[in-house]
Amino acid sequence: MPVPHQSPADDCPACARLREVERAAEAVGDYSKATDCRVLRARHPHNRPGAGAS
C-alpha cells in the first residue's frame, strides 16, 4: 500500500529537501528510498499532531 504524499512545510528546508530526494528516487524507480523520505517527513516534528511549527 503506498504511503500518502504529504506536502512539505513551506518554510521548512528539511521537508523541502526530503521531497526533492523523494521525487528523484521515484524518477529512477527507487520506491524504497522514496518511502523512506515520506516516513522521515511524517516524523518531522511539525508534522506530528499537536506539535507546533519548528
mmCIF entry with sequence, helices, sheets and N, C-alpha, C, O atoms, coordinates in Angstrom:
data_MODEL
# 
_entry.id   MODEL 
# 
_entity.id                         1 
_entity.type                       polymer 
_entity.pdbx_number_of_molecules   1 
# 
_entity_poly.entity_id                      1 
_entity_poly.type                           'polypeptide(L)' 
_entity_poly.nstd_linkage                   no 
_entity_poly.nstd_monomer                   no 
_entity_poly.pdbx_seq_one_letter_code       MPVPHQSPADDCPACARLREVERAAEAVGDYSKATDCRVLRARHPHNRPGAGAS 
_entity_poly.pdbx_seq_one_letter_code_can   MPVPHQSPADDCPACARLREVERAAEAVGDYSKATDCRVLRARHPHNRPGAGAS 
_entity_poly.pdbx_strand_id                 A 
# 
loop_
_entity_poly_seq.entity_id 
_entity_poly_seq.num 
_entity_poly_seq.mon_id 
_entity_poly_seq.hetero 
1 1  MET n 
1 2  PRO n 
1 3  VAL n 
1 4  PRO n 
1 5  HIS n 
1 6  GLN n 
1 7  SER n 
1 8  PRO n 
1 9  ALA n 
1 10 ASP n 
1 11 ASP n 
1 12 CYS n 
1 13 PRO n 
1 14 ALA n 
1 15 CYS n 
1 16 ALA n 
1 17 ARG n 
1 18 LEU n 
1 19 ARG n 
1 20 GLU n 
1 21 VAL n 
1 22 GLU n 
1 23 ARG n 
1 24 ALA n 
1 25 ALA n 
1 26 GLU n 
1 27 ALA n 
1 28 VAL n 
1 29 GLY n 
1 30 ASP n 
1 31 TYR n 
1 32 SER n 
1 33 LYS n 
1 34 ALA n 
1 35 THR n 
1 36 ASP n 
1 37 CYS n 
1 38 ARG n 
1 39 VAL n 
1 40 LEU n 
1 41 ARG n 
1 42 ALA n 
1 43 ARG n 
1 44 HIS n 
1 45 PRO n 
1 46 HIS n 
1 47 ASN n 
1 48 ARG n 
1 49 PRO n 
1 50 GLY n 
1 51 ALA n 
1 52 GLY n 
1 53 ALA n 
1 54 SER n 
# 
_struct_asym.id          A 
_struct_asym.entity_id   1 
# 
loop_
_struct_conf.conf_type_id 
_struct_conf.id 
_struct_conf.pdbx_PDB_helix_id 
_struct_conf.beg_label_comp_id 
_struct_conf.beg_label_asym_id 
_struct_conf.beg_label_seq_id 
_struct_conf.pdbx_beg_PDB_ins_code 
_struct_conf.end_label_comp_id 
_struct_conf.end_label_asym_id 
_struct_conf.end_label_seq_id 
_struct_conf.pdbx_end_PDB_ins_code 
_struct_conf.beg_auth_comp_id 
_struct_conf.beg_auth_asym_id 
_struct_conf.beg_auth_seq_id 
_struct_conf.end_auth_comp_id 
_struct_conf.end_auth_asym_id 
_struct_conf.end_auth_seq_id 
_struct_conf.pdbx_PDB_helix_class 
_struct_conf.details 
_struct_conf.pdbx_PDB_helix_length 
HELX_P HELX_P1 AA1 PRO A 13 ? ALA A 27 ? PRO A 13 ALA A 27 1 ? 15 
HELX_P HELX_P2 AA2 TYR A 31 ? ARG A 43 ? TYR A 31 ARG A 43 1 ? 13 
HELX_P HELX_P3 AA3 PRO A 45 ? ASN A 47 ? PRO A 45 ASN A 47 5 ? 3  
# 
_struct_conf_type.id          HELX_P 
_struct_conf_type.criteria    ? 
_struct_conf_type.reference   ? 
# 
loop_
_atom_site.group_PDB 
_atom_site.id 
_atom_site.type_symbol 
_atom_site.label_atom_id 
_atom_site.label_alt_id 
_atom_site.label_comp_id 
_atom_site.label_asym_id 
_atom_site.label_entity_id 
_atom_site.label_seq_id 
_atom_site.pdbx_PDB_ins_code 
_atom_site.Cartn_x 
_atom_site.Cartn_y 
_atom_site.Cartn_z 
_atom_site.occupancy 
_atom_site.B_iso_or_equiv 
_atom_site.pdbx_formal_charge 
_atom_site.auth_seq_id 
_atom_site.auth_comp_id 
_atom_site.auth_asym_id 
_atom_site.auth_atom_id 
_atom_site.pdbx_PDB_model_num 
ATOM 1   N N  . MET A 1 1  ? 0.852  -1.169 0.000   1.00 0.00 ? 1  MET A N  1 
ATOM 2   C CA . MET A 1 1  ? 0.000  0.000  0.000   1.00 0.00 ? 1  MET A CA 1 
ATOM 3   C C  . MET A 1 1  ? 0.903  1.240  0.000   1.00 0.00 ? 1  MET A C  1 
ATOM 4   O O  . MET A 1 1  ? 1.803  1.329  0.834   1.00 0.00 ? 1  MET A O  1 
ATOM 5   N N  . PRO A 1 2  ? 0.691  2.185  -0.898  1.00 0.00 ? 2  PRO A N  1 
ATOM 6   C CA . PRO A 1 2  ? 1.529  3.379  -0.947  1.00 0.00 ? 2  PRO A CA 1 
ATOM 7   C C  . PRO A 1 2  ? 1.300  4.281  0.259   1.00 0.00 ? 2  PRO A C  1 
ATOM 8   O O  . PRO A 1 2  ? 0.196  4.377  0.795   1.00 0.00 ? 2  PRO A O  1 
ATOM 9   N N  . VAL A 1 3  ? 2.370  4.929  0.661   1.00 0.00 ? 3  VAL A N  1 
ATOM 10  C CA . VAL A 1 3  ? 2.285  5.918  1.739   1.00 0.00 ? 3  VAL A CA 1 
ATOM 11  C C  . VAL A 1 3  ? 1.819  7.221  1.115   1.00 0.00 ? 3  VAL A C  1 
ATOM 12  O O  . VAL A 1 3  ? 2.383  7.650  0.108   1.00 0.00 ? 3  VAL A O  1 
ATOM 13  N N  . PRO A 1 4  ? 0.787  7.877  1.693   1.00 0.00 ? 4  PRO A N  1 
ATOM 14  C CA . PRO A 1 4  ? 0.289  9.115  1.085   1.00 0.00 ? 4  PRO A CA 1 
ATOM 15  C C  . PRO A 1 4  ? 1.347  10.210 1.088   1.00 0.00 ? 4  PRO A C  1 
ATOM 16  O O  . PRO A 1 4  ? 2.169  10.311 1.999   1.00 0.00 ? 4  PRO A O  1 
ATOM 17  N N  . HIS A 1 5  ? 1.299  11.019 0.050   1.00 0.00 ? 5  HIS A N  1 
ATOM 18  C CA . HIS A 1 5  ? 2.217  12.154 -0.040  1.00 0.00 ? 5  HIS A CA 1 
ATOM 19  C C  . HIS A 1 5  ? 1.764  13.238 0.912   1.00 0.00 ? 5  HIS A C  1 
ATOM 20  O O  . HIS A 1 5  ? 0.576  13.544 1.007   1.00 0.00 ? 5  HIS A O  1 
ATOM 21  N N  . GLN A 1 6  ? 2.732  13.822 1.625   1.00 0.00 ? 6  GLN A N  1 
ATOM 22  C CA . GLN A 1 6  ? 2.442  14.969 2.471   1.00 0.00 ? 6  GLN A CA 1 
ATOM 23  C C  . GLN A 1 6  ? 3.175  16.156 1.884   1.00 0.00 ? 6  GLN A C  1 
ATOM 24  O O  . GLN A 1 6  ? 4.300  16.028 1.401   1.00 0.00 ? 6  GLN A O  1 
ATOM 25  N N  . SER A 1 7  ? 2.543  17.295 1.928   1.00 0.00 ? 7  SER A N  1 
ATOM 26  C CA . SER A 1 7  ? 3.195  18.493 1.441   1.00 0.00 ? 7  SER A CA 1 
ATOM 27  C C  . SER A 1 7  ? 4.212  18.963 2.462   1.00 0.00 ? 7  SER A C  1 
ATOM 28  O O  . SER A 1 7  ? 3.927  18.986 3.660   1.00 0.00 ? 7  SER A O  1 
ATOM 29  N N  . PRO A 1 8  ? 5.409  19.341 1.994   1.00 0.00 ? 8  PRO A N  1 
ATOM 30  C CA . PRO A 1 8  ? 6.375  19.874 2.946   1.00 0.00 ? 8  PRO A CA 1 
ATOM 31  C C  . PRO A 1 8  ? 5.911  21.229 3.441   1.00 0.00 ? 8  PRO A C  1 
ATOM 32  O O  . PRO A 1 8  ? 5.203  21.947 2.736   1.00 0.00 ? 8  PRO A O  1 
ATOM 33  N N  . ALA A 1 9  ? 6.311  21.575 4.652   1.00 0.00 ? 9  ALA A N  1 
ATOM 34  C CA . ALA A 1 9  ? 6.000  22.899 5.170   1.00 0.00 ? 9  ALA A CA 1 
ATOM 35  C C  . ALA A 1 9  ? 6.699  23.921 4.277   1.00 0.00 ? 9  ALA A C  1 
ATOM 36  O O  . ALA A 1 9  ? 7.855  23.731 3.897   1.00 0.00 ? 9  ALA A O  1 
ATOM 37  N N  . ASP A 1 10 ? 6.012  24.983 3.950   1.00 0.00 ? 10 ASP A N  1 
ATOM 38  C CA . ASP A 1 10 ? 6.569  25.989 3.038   1.00 0.00 ? 10 ASP A CA 1 
ATOM 39  C C  . ASP A 1 10 ? 7.884  26.579 3.532   1.00 0.00 ? 10 ASP A C  1 
ATOM 40  O O  . ASP A 1 10 ? 8.750  26.931 2.731   1.00 0.00 ? 10 ASP A O  1 
ATOM 41  N N  . ASP A 1 11 ? 8.034  26.687 4.838   1.00 0.00 ? 11 ASP A N  1 
ATOM 42  C CA . ASP A 1 11 ? 9.219  27.343 5.381   1.00 0.00 ? 11 ASP A CA 1 
ATOM 43  C C  . ASP A 1 11 ? 10.221 26.362 5.989   1.00 0.00 ? 11 ASP A C  1 
ATOM 44  O O  . ASP A 1 11 ? 11.103 26.776 6.743   1.00 0.00 ? 11 ASP A O  1 
ATOM 45  N N  . CYS A 1 12 ? 10.103 25.083 5.677   1.00 0.00 ? 12 CYS A N  1 
ATOM 46  C CA . CYS A 1 12 ? 10.984 24.081 6.268   1.00 0.00 ? 12 CYS A CA 1 
ATOM 47  C C  . CYS A 1 12 ? 11.943 23.530 5.218   1.00 0.00 ? 12 CYS A C  1 
ATOM 48  O O  . CYS A 1 12 ? 11.527 22.780 4.334   1.00 0.00 ? 12 CYS A O  1 
ATOM 49  N N  . PRO A 1 13 ? 13.211 23.890 5.304   1.00 0.00 ? 13 PRO A N  1 
ATOM 50  C CA . PRO A 1 13 ? 14.173 23.390 4.319   1.00 0.00 ? 13 PRO A CA 1 
ATOM 51  C C  . PRO A 1 13 ? 14.371 21.876 4.403   1.00 0.00 ? 13 PRO A C  1 
ATOM 52  O O  . PRO A 1 13 ? 14.642 21.237 3.386   1.00 0.00 ? 13 PRO A O  1 
ATOM 53  N N  . ALA A 1 14 ? 14.242 21.299 5.589   1.00 0.00 ? 14 ALA A N  1 
ATOM 54  C CA . ALA A 1 14 ? 14.405 19.848 5.727   1.00 0.00 ? 14 ALA A CA 1 
ATOM 55  C C  . ALA A 1 14 ? 13.296 19.114 4.974   1.00 0.00 ? 14 ALA A C  1 
ATOM 56  O O  . ALA A 1 14 ? 13.567 18.144 4.267   1.00 0.00 ? 14 ALA A O  1 
ATOM 57  N N  . CYS A 1 15 ? 12.064 19.564 5.118   1.00 0.00 ? 15 CYS A N  1 
ATOM 58  C CA . CYS A 1 15 ? 10.941 18.940 4.408   1.00 0.00 ? 15 CYS A CA 1 
ATOM 59  C C  . CYS A 1 15 ? 11.080 19.114 2.898   1.00 0.00 ? 15 CYS A C  1 
ATOM 60  O O  . CYS A 1 15 ? 10.822 18.185 2.132   1.00 0.00 ? 15 CYS A O  1 
ATOM 61  N N  . ALA A 1 16 ? 11.483 20.293 2.481   1.00 0.00 ? 16 ALA A N  1 
ATOM 62  C CA . ALA A 1 16 ? 11.645 20.552 1.050   1.00 0.00 ? 16 ALA A CA 1 
ATOM 63  C C  . ALA A 1 16 ? 12.729 19.650 0.467   1.00 0.00 ? 16 ALA A C  1 
ATOM 64  O O  . ALA A 1 16 ? 12.561 19.111 -0.627  1.00 0.00 ? 16 ALA A O  1 
ATOM 65  N N  . ARG A 1 17 ? 13.828 19.484 1.179   1.00 0.00 ? 17 ARG A N  1 
ATOM 66  C CA . ARG A 1 17 ? 14.916 18.635 0.695   1.00 0.00 ? 17 ARG A CA 1 
ATOM 67  C C  . ARG A 1 17 ? 14.473 17.173 0.621   1.00 0.00 ? 17 ARG A C  1 
ATOM 68  O O  . ARG A 1 17 ? 14.772 16.476 -0.349  1.00 0.00 ? 17 ARG A O  1 
ATOM 69  N N  . LEU A 1 18 ? 13.767 16.718 1.641   1.00 0.00 ? 18 LEU A N  1 
ATOM 70  C CA . LEU A 1 18 ? 13.280 15.342 1.621   1.00 0.00 ? 18 LEU A CA 1 
ATOM 71  C C  . LEU A 1 18 ? 12.336 15.119 0.443   1.00 0.00 ? 18 LEU A C  1 
ATOM 72  O O  . LEU A 1 18 ? 12.358 14.052 -0.171  1.00 0.00 ? 18 LEU A O  1 
ATOM 73  N N  . ARG A 1 19 ? 11.513 16.105 0.122   1.00 0.00 ? 19 ARG A N  1 
ATOM 74  C CA . ARG A 1 19 ? 10.590 15.988 -1.022  1.00 0.00 ? 19 ARG A CA 1 
ATOM 75  C C  . ARG A 1 19 ? 11.372 15.903 -2.327  1.00 0.00 ? 19 ARG A C  1 
ATOM 76  O O  . ARG A 1 19 ? 11.010 15.135 -3.218  1.00 0.00 ? 19 ARG A O  1 
ATOM 77  N N  . GLU A 1 20 ? 12.454 16.696 -2.446  1.00 0.00 ? 20 GLU A N  1 
ATOM 78  C CA . GLU A 1 20 ? 13.291 16.641 -3.652  1.00 0.00 ? 20 GLU A CA 1 
ATOM 79  C C  . GLU A 1 20 ? 13.911 15.257 -3.810  1.00 0.00 ? 20 GLU A C  1 
ATOM 80  O O  . GLU A 1 20 ? 13.902 14.689 -4.902  1.00 0.00 ? 20 GLU A O  1 
ATOM 81  N N  . VAL A 1 21 ? 14.448 14.720 -2.723  1.00 0.00 ? 21 VAL A N  1 
ATOM 82  C CA . VAL A 1 21 ? 15.070 13.393 -2.757  1.00 0.00 ? 21 VAL A CA 1 
ATOM 83  C C  . VAL A 1 21 ? 14.021 12.337 -3.093  1.00 0.00 ? 21 VAL A C  1 
ATOM 84  O O  . VAL A 1 21 ? 14.281 11.410 -3.859  1.00 0.00 ? 21 VAL A O  1 
ATOM 85  N N  . GLU A 1 22 ? 12.835 12.488 -2.510  1.00 0.00 ? 22 GLU A N  1 
ATOM 86  C CA . GLU A 1 22 ? 11.742 11.547 -2.792  1.00 0.00 ? 22 GLU A CA 1 
ATOM 87  C C  . GLU A 1 22 ? 11.399 11.532 -4.280  1.00 0.00 ? 22 GLU A C  1 
ATOM 88  O O  . GLU A 1 22 ? 11.277 10.463 -4.879  1.00 0.00 ? 22 GLU A O  1 
ATOM 89  N N  . ARG A 1 23 ? 11.245 12.699 -4.868  1.00 0.00 ? 23 ARG A N  1 
ATOM 90  C CA . ARG A 1 23 ? 10.896 12.783 -6.293  1.00 0.00 ? 23 ARG A CA 1 
ATOM 91  C C  . ARG A 1 23 ? 11.996 12.185 -7.167  1.00 0.00 ? 23 ARG A C  1 
ATOM 92  O O  . ARG A 1 23 ? 11.707 11.477 -8.132  1.00 0.00 ? 23 ARG A O  1 
ATOM 93  N N  . ALA A 1 24 ? 13.250 12.467 -6.835  1.00 0.00 ? 24 ALA A N  1 
ATOM 94  C CA . ALA A 1 24 ? 14.373 11.922 -7.607  1.00 0.00 ? 24 ALA A CA 1 
ATOM 95  C C  . ALA A 1 24 ? 14.399 10.398 -7.497  1.00 0.00 ? 24 ALA A C  1 
ATOM 96  O O  . ALA A 1 24 ? 14.647 9.706  -8.484  1.00 0.00 ? 24 ALA A O  1 
ATOM 97  N N  . ALA A 1 25 ? 14.144 9.882  -6.306  1.00 0.00 ? 25 ALA A N  1 
ATOM 98  C CA . ALA A 1 25 ? 14.133 8.432  -6.104  1.00 0.00 ? 25 ALA A CA 1 
ATOM 99  C C  . ALA A 1 25 ? 13.017 7.786  -6.913  1.00 0.00 ? 25 ALA A C  1 
ATOM 100 O O  . ALA A 1 25 ? 13.228 6.751  -7.546  1.00 0.00 ? 25 ALA A O  1 
ATOM 101 N N  . GLU A 1 26 ? 11.839 8.384  -6.898  1.00 0.00 ? 26 GLU A N  1 
ATOM 102 C CA . GLU A 1 26 ? 10.730 7.848  -7.684  1.00 0.00 ? 26 GLU A CA 1 
ATOM 103 C C  . GLU A 1 26 ? 11.052 7.860  -9.176  1.00 0.00 ? 26 GLU A C  1 
ATOM 104 O O  . GLU A 1 26 ? 10.682 6.936  -9.900  1.00 0.00 ? 26 GLU A O  1 
ATOM 105 N N  . ALA A 1 27 ? 11.734 8.895  -9.631  1.00 0.00 ? 27 ALA A N  1 
ATOM 106 C CA . ALA A 1 27 ? 12.055 9.027  -11.052 1.00 0.00 ? 27 ALA A CA 1 
ATOM 107 C C  . ALA A 1 27 ? 12.948 7.895  -11.554 1.00 0.00 ? 27 ALA A C  1 
ATOM 108 O O  . ALA A 1 27 ? 12.893 7.525  -12.727 1.00 0.00 ? 27 ALA A O  1 
ATOM 109 N N  . VAL A 1 28 ? 13.776 7.345  -10.654 1.00 0.00 ? 28 VAL A N  1 
ATOM 110 C CA . VAL A 1 28 ? 14.663 6.251  -11.059 1.00 0.00 ? 28 VAL A CA 1 
ATOM 111 C C  . VAL A 1 28 ? 14.154 4.891  -10.575 1.00 0.00 ? 28 VAL A C  1 
ATOM 112 O O  . VAL A 1 28 ? 14.849 3.883  -10.698 1.00 0.00 ? 28 VAL A O  1 
ATOM 113 N N  . GLY A 1 29 ? 12.939 4.872  -10.025 1.00 0.00 ? 29 GLY A N  1 
ATOM 114 C CA . GLY A 1 29 ? 12.332 3.613  -9.607  1.00 0.00 ? 29 GLY A CA 1 
ATOM 115 C C  . GLY A 1 29 ? 12.767 3.118  -8.240  1.00 0.00 ? 29 GLY A C  1 
ATOM 116 O O  . GLY A 1 29 ? 12.552 1.952  -7.910  1.00 0.00 ? 29 GLY A O  1 
ATOM 117 N N  . ASP A 1 30 ? 13.378 3.987  -7.436  1.00 0.00 ? 30 ASP A N  1 
ATOM 118 C CA . ASP A 1 30 ? 13.808 3.594  -6.087  1.00 0.00 ? 30 ASP A CA 1 
ATOM 119 C C  . ASP A 1 30 ? 12.682 3.928  -5.103  1.00 0.00 ? 30 ASP A C  1 
ATOM 120 O O  . ASP A 1 30 ? 12.747 4.911  -4.365  1.00 0.00 ? 30 ASP A O  1 
ATOM 121 N N  . TYR A 1 31 ? 11.659 3.088  -5.116  1.00 0.00 ? 31 TYR A N  1 
ATOM 122 C CA . TYR A 1 31 ? 10.473 3.356  -4.316  1.00 0.00 ? 31 TYR A CA 1 
ATOM 123 C C  . TYR A 1 31 ? 10.717 3.151  -2.827  1.00 0.00 ? 31 TYR A C  1 
ATOM 124 O O  . TYR A 1 31 ? 10.013 3.735  -2.004  1.00 0.00 ? 31 TYR A O  1 
ATOM 125 N N  . SER A 1 32 ? 11.690 2.343  -2.473  1.00 0.00 ? 32 SER A N  1 
ATOM 126 C CA . SER A 1 32 ? 12.046 2.165  -1.066  1.00 0.00 ? 32 SER A CA 1 
ATOM 127 C C  . SER A 1 32 ? 12.598 3.479  -0.497  1.00 0.00 ? 32 SER A C  1 
ATOM 128 O O  . SER A 1 32 ? 12.207 3.907  0.590   1.00 0.00 ? 32 SER A O  1 
ATOM 129 N N  . LYS A 1 33 ? 13.496 4.102  -1.235  1.00 0.00 ? 33 LYS A N  1 
ATOM 130 C CA . LYS A 1 33 ? 14.065 5.375  -0.789  1.00 0.00 ? 33 LYS A CA 1 
ATOM 131 C C  . LYS A 1 33 ? 12.992 6.458  -0.745  1.00 0.00 ? 33 LYS A C  1 
ATOM 132 O O  . LYS A 1 33 ? 12.972 7.277  0.173   1.00 0.00 ? 33 LYS A O  1 
ATOM 133 N N  . ALA A 1 34 ? 12.110 6.464  -1.726  1.00 0.00 ? 34 ALA A N  1 
ATOM 134 C CA . ALA A 1 34 ? 11.028 7.449  -1.751  1.00 0.00 ? 34 ALA A CA 1 
ATOM 135 C C  . ALA A 1 34 ? 10.133 7.278  -0.526  1.00 0.00 ? 34 ALA A C  1 
ATOM 136 O O  . ALA A 1 34 ? 9.724  8.261  0.091   1.00 0.00 ? 34 ALA A O  1 
ATOM 137 N N  . THR A 1 35 ? 9.834  6.039  -0.179  1.00 0.00 ? 35 THR A N  1 
ATOM 138 C CA . THR A 1 35 ? 9.012  5.778  1.008   1.00 0.00 ? 35 THR A CA 1 
ATOM 139 C C  . THR A 1 35 ? 9.739  6.211  2.267   1.00 0.00 ? 35 THR A C  1 
ATOM 140 O O  . THR A 1 35 ? 9.129  6.779  3.173   1.00 0.00 ? 35 THR A O  1 
ATOM 141 N N  . ASP A 1 36 ? 11.031 5.949  2.334   1.00 0.00 ? 36 ASP A N  1 
ATOM 142 C CA . ASP A 1 36 ? 11.826 6.397  3.489   1.00 0.00 ? 36 ASP A CA 1 
ATOM 143 C C  . ASP A 1 36 ? 11.702 7.907  3.670   1.00 0.00 ? 36 ASP A C  1 
ATOM 144 O O  . ASP A 1 36 ? 11.561 8.394  4.792   1.00 0.00 ? 36 ASP A O  1 
ATOM 145 N N  . CYS A 1 37 ? 11.753 8.639  2.573   1.00 0.00 ? 37 CYS A N  1 
ATOM 146 C CA . CYS A 1 37 ? 11.642 10.101 2.648   1.00 0.00 ? 37 CYS A CA 1 
ATOM 147 C C  . CYS A 1 37 ? 10.272 10.513 3.179   1.00 0.00 ? 37 CYS A C  1 
ATOM 148 O O  . CYS A 1 37 ? 10.174 11.436 3.987   1.00 0.00 ? 37 CYS A O  1 
ATOM 149 N N  . ARG A 1 38 ? 9.215  9.836  2.731   1.00 0.00 ? 38 ARG A N  1 
ATOM 150 C CA . ARG A 1 38 ? 7.873  10.162 3.222   1.00 0.00 ? 38 ARG A CA 1 
ATOM 151 C C  . ARG A 1 38 ? 7.750  9.868  4.715   1.00 0.00 ? 38 ARG A C  1 
ATOM 152 O O  . ARG A 1 38 ? 7.116  10.624 5.451   1.00 0.00 ? 38 ARG A O  1 
ATOM 153 N N  . VAL A 1 39 ? 8.357  8.769  5.157   1.00 0.00 ? 39 VAL A N  1 
ATOM 154 C CA . VAL A 1 39 ? 8.321  8.431  6.580   1.00 0.00 ? 39 VAL A CA 1 
ATOM 155 C C  . VAL A 1 39 ? 9.075  9.489  7.386   1.00 0.00 ? 39 VAL A C  1 
ATOM 156 O O  . VAL A 1 39 ? 8.598  9.925  8.433   1.00 0.00 ? 39 VAL A O  1 
ATOM 157 N N  . LEU A 1 40 ? 10.233 9.898  6.911   1.00 0.00 ? 40 LEU A N  1 
ATOM 158 C CA . LEU A 1 40 ? 11.004 10.920 7.627   1.00 0.00 ? 40 LEU A CA 1 
ATOM 159 C C  . LEU A 1 40 ? 10.242 12.242 7.703   1.00 0.00 ? 40 LEU A C  1 
ATOM 160 O O  . LEU A 1 40 ? 10.280 12.922 8.729   1.00 0.00 ? 40 LEU A O  1 
ATOM 161 N N  . ARG A 1 41 ? 9.549  12.610 6.618   1.00 0.00 ? 41 ARG A N  1 
ATOM 162 C CA . ARG A 1 41 ? 8.749  13.840 6.655   1.00 0.00 ? 41 ARG A CA 1 
ATOM 163 C C  . ARG A 1 41 ? 7.597  13.700 7.637   1.00 0.00 ? 41 ARG A C  1 
ATOM 164 O O  . ARG A 1 41 ? 7.276  14.642 8.361   1.00 0.00 ? 41 ARG A O  1 
ATOM 165 N N  . ALA A 1 42 ? 6.975  12.528 7.664   1.00 0.00 ? 42 ALA A N  1 
ATOM 166 C CA . ALA A 1 42 ? 5.852  12.309 8.578   1.00 0.00 ? 42 ALA A CA 1 
ATOM 167 C C  . ALA A 1 42 ? 6.309  12.368 10.036  1.00 0.00 ? 42 ALA A C  1 
ATOM 168 O O  . ALA A 1 42 ? 5.540  12.761 10.913  1.00 0.00 ? 42 ALA A O  1 
ATOM 169 N N  . ARG A 1 43 ? 7.545  11.982 10.292  1.00 0.00 ? 43 ARG A N  1 
ATOM 170 C CA . ARG A 1 43 ? 8.086  12.006 11.653  1.00 0.00 ? 43 ARG A CA 1 
ATOM 171 C C  . ARG A 1 43 ? 8.702  13.346 12.034  1.00 0.00 ? 43 ARG A C  1 
ATOM 172 O O  . ARG A 1 43 ? 9.066  13.562 13.190  1.00 0.00 ? 43 ARG A O  1 
ATOM 173 N N  . HIS A 1 44 ? 8.816  14.228 11.075  1.00 0.00 ? 44 HIS A N  1 
ATOM 174 C CA . HIS A 1 44 ? 9.406  15.545 11.337  1.00 0.00 ? 44 HIS A CA 1 
ATOM 175 C C  . HIS A 1 44 ? 8.510  16.288 12.335  1.00 0.00 ? 44 HIS A C  1 
ATOM 176 O O  . HIS A 1 44 ? 7.288  16.258 12.192  1.00 0.00 ? 44 HIS A O  1 
ATOM 177 N N  . PRO A 1 45 ? 9.086  16.947 13.333  1.00 0.00 ? 45 PRO A N  1 
ATOM 178 C CA . PRO A 1 45 ? 8.297  17.495 14.451  1.00 0.00 ? 45 PRO A CA 1 
ATOM 179 C C  . PRO A 1 45 ? 7.049  18.295 14.083  1.00 0.00 ? 45 PRO A C  1 
ATOM 180 O O  . PRO A 1 45 ? 6.014  18.112 14.724  1.00 0.00 ? 45 PRO A O  1 
ATOM 181 N N  . HIS A 1 46 ? 7.101  19.160 13.094  1.00 0.00 ? 46 HIS A N  1 
ATOM 182 C CA . HIS A 1 46 ? 5.923  19.989 12.809  1.00 0.00 ? 46 HIS A CA 1 
ATOM 183 C C  . HIS A 1 46 ? 4.839  19.232 12.083  1.00 0.00 ? 46 HIS A C  1 
ATOM 184 O O  . HIS A 1 46 ? 3.755  19.778 11.876  1.00 0.00 ? 46 HIS A O  1 
ATOM 185 N N  . ASN A 1 47 ? 5.088  17.976 11.680  1.00 0.00 ? 47 ASN A N  1 
ATOM 186 C CA . ASN A 1 47 ? 4.045  17.166 11.045  1.00 0.00 ? 47 ASN A CA 1 
ATOM 187 C C  . ASN A 1 47 ? 3.309  16.275 12.037  1.00 0.00 ? 47 ASN A C  1 
ATOM 188 O O  . ASN A 1 47 ? 2.342  15.612 11.663  1.00 0.00 ? 47 ASN A O  1 
ATOM 189 N N  . ARG A 1 48 ? 3.746  16.245 13.287  1.00 0.00 ? 48 ARG A N  1 
ATOM 190 C CA . ARG A 1 48 ? 3.073  15.416 14.292  1.00 0.00 ? 48 ARG A CA 1 
ATOM 191 C C  . ARG A 1 48 ? 1.850  16.139 14.827  1.00 0.00 ? 48 ARG A C  1 
ATOM 192 O O  . ARG A 1 48 ? 1.880  17.350 15.045  1.00 0.00 ? 48 ARG A O  1 
ATOM 193 N N  . PRO A 1 49 ? 0.775  15.394 15.037  1.00 0.00 ? 49 PRO A N  1 
ATOM 194 C CA . PRO A 1 49 ? -0.426 16.026 15.612  1.00 0.00 ? 49 PRO A CA 1 
ATOM 195 C C  . PRO A 1 49 ? -0.099 16.670 16.960  1.00 0.00 ? 49 PRO A C  1 
ATOM 196 O O  . PRO A 1 49 ? 0.547  16.056 17.809  1.00 0.00 ? 49 PRO A O  1 
ATOM 197 N N  . GLY A 1 50 ? -0.545 17.892 17.144  1.00 0.00 ? 50 GLY A N  1 
ATOM 198 C CA . GLY A 1 50 ? -0.326 18.600 18.402  1.00 0.00 ? 50 GLY A CA 1 
ATOM 199 C C  . GLY A 1 50 ? 1.009  19.311 18.507  1.00 0.00 ? 50 GLY A C  1 
ATOM 200 O O  . GLY A 1 50 ? 1.244  20.033 19.477  1.00 0.00 ? 50 GLY A O  1 
ATOM 201 N N  . ALA A 1 51 ? 1.893  19.126 17.531  1.00 0.00 ? 51 ALA A N  1 
ATOM 202 C CA . ALA A 1 51 ? 3.206  19.779 17.583  1.00 0.00 ? 51 ALA A CA 1 
ATOM 203 C C  . ALA A 1 51 ? 3.105  21.142 16.928  1.00 0.00 ? 51 ALA A C  1 
ATOM 204 O O  . ALA A 1 51 ? 2.401  21.319 15.934  1.00 0.00 ? 51 ALA A O  1 
ATOM 205 N N  . GLY A 1 52 ? 3.801  22.080 17.485  1.00 0.00 ? 52 GLY A N  1 
ATOM 206 C CA . GLY A 1 52 ? 3.870  23.408 16.891  1.00 0.00 ? 52 GLY A CA 1 
ATOM 207 C C  . GLY A 1 52 ? 4.894  23.417 15.791  1.00 0.00 ? 52 GLY A C  1 
ATOM 208 O O  . GLY A 1 52 ? 5.666  22.467 15.662  1.00 0.00 ? 52 GLY A O  1 
ATOM 209 N N  . ALA A 1 53 ? 4.924  24.465 14.992  1.00 0.00 ? 53 ALA A N  1 
ATOM 210 C CA . ALA A 1 53 ? 5.919  24.588 13.936  1.00 0.00 ? 53 ALA A CA 1 
ATOM 211 C C  . ALA A 1 53 ? 7.289  24.712 14.571  1.00 0.00 ? 53 ALA A C  1 
ATOM 212 O O  . ALA A 1 53 ? 7.460  25.380 15.591  1.00 0.00 ? 53 ALA A O  1 
ATOM 213 N N  . SER A 1 54 ? 8.284  24.047 13.941  1.00 0.00 ? 54 SER A N  1 
ATOM 214 C CA . SER A 1 54 ? 9.651  24.159 14.444  1.00 0.00 ? 54 SER A CA 1 
ATOM 215 C C  . SER A 1 54 ? 10.609 24.524 13.355  1.00 0.00 ? 54 SER A C  1 
ATOM 216 O O  . SER A 1 54 ? 11.806 24.660 13.607  1.00 0.00 ? 54 SER A O  1 
# 
